[in-house]
Structures are given as C-alpha cells and as structure tokens.
C-alpha cells in the first residue's frame, strides 16, 4: 500500500535538494551503496493553525533542516556566515531550494473535512538560520468555514520517495493563532493507510477538529 489516491501526488525528488544531498555524500566519502540509501536529508517541522473571523484561514509550516544539509546548502550564500540572511540571499534560497518543490506541492498534503486540498500556492516564504540550522517558513491558505458542528483538518509533510525524512518537531509541533472564537482539539498519530517507501515508512498525520464557540 501507499499514500491513498485522494491524499497523494507525484513526489519524485526535487532536483535541487537531491543534488545538494548527493554533494554531501561525496564530500564525506560515502560509498556508492550508502549514497543511494535513504534518506539524505532530515527535517523537523511544525504547523501553526491560523484562524480568522470565518474559521480556518491557513496553515503555517516551519521546517528545520539537519546541520549537515544546512552547512552544505548555505555554503554559497555570503550572508549565511553572519547567521542572518539578507533579503537577496533569502530570495536566492527560495529560488534555488524551494520553488522547484511547487511541482510536488511542496511535499505538503492537506485535507479539509475529508476532501483533498491541492497545495499549489504558498505565501510568506521566509528562510532563517538558528543554531547553525537552515529553516523554511511558509503559509498555505486553505479556508474552511467554521460552524457549531466540528470541522476537521488533516495535514502532513512527506517525501514519498524518502530522499527527505520529515518528522514532527518534538517541542511544540502544533500551535494555534487567533483562535479565541473557536474550540479545538488535535492529535498527531501514525496512519498505516498512508505508508510508503515499500511499506517501510508510516507517516504521522496531524488531525485538528475545531468548532465555533457558542
């Protein structure tokens, strides 16, 4: 089994990230067998659930890359040495390392009330460096009107080819923004129905239920 048809798309590896991962392997003298092993890049991520007066407005995703990938990815950007990226370098990083992921919906999967939501547009991209690690932040507008009955959202980030290993952050994997008018619950749980990479990987999925307060 693999990602179900309503919650999957082509997740062939993005060439820019894969190219850098291969460069890391060569730099470290990894054997050809190891070089083709999986994964190449390790990413922790968190999700902020953003509300407005109508209900769900968007999901904000924050990725933090592993130190090895961060070092190699940032090597060509002069401002990275200071630990604070310039706007110019941030725009270059977006072009070099993120824009190519659009074809694969940024490895980001969303369902709204059980219906697959294609992630073909993002807003507010931001790249940063903290403790030597590169991070990406971006917003996926995905409005879902609230009611007195609960609505639910499912979301995860994954690379079905498993070149990139995405895991929810251990600390604060989920947060809520502007939620004063809403009650909500959430859980992060493995979903065996979405297993991939020859059935070896079972991803964890965030499920949020929310409803308008009386």
Secondary structure as UniProt FT lines:
FT   HELIX           5..7
FT   HELIX           15..27
FT   TURN            28..29
FT   HELIX           32..35
FT   STRAND          41..51
FT   STRAND          55..65
FT   HELIX           67..74
FT   TURN            75..76
FT   HELIX           78..82
FT   HELIX           87..93
FT   HELIX           94..98
FT   HELIX           99..107
FT   STRAND          108..112
FT   TURN            113..114
FT   STRAND          115..117
FT   STRAND          123..130
FT   TURN            131..132
FT   STRAND          133..145
FT   STRAND          151..157
FT   TURN            160..161
FT   STRAND          164..168
FT   STRAND          174..177
FT   TURN            180..181
FT   STRAND          182..190
FT   HELIX           192..194
FT   TURN            197..200
FT   STRAND          204..212
//
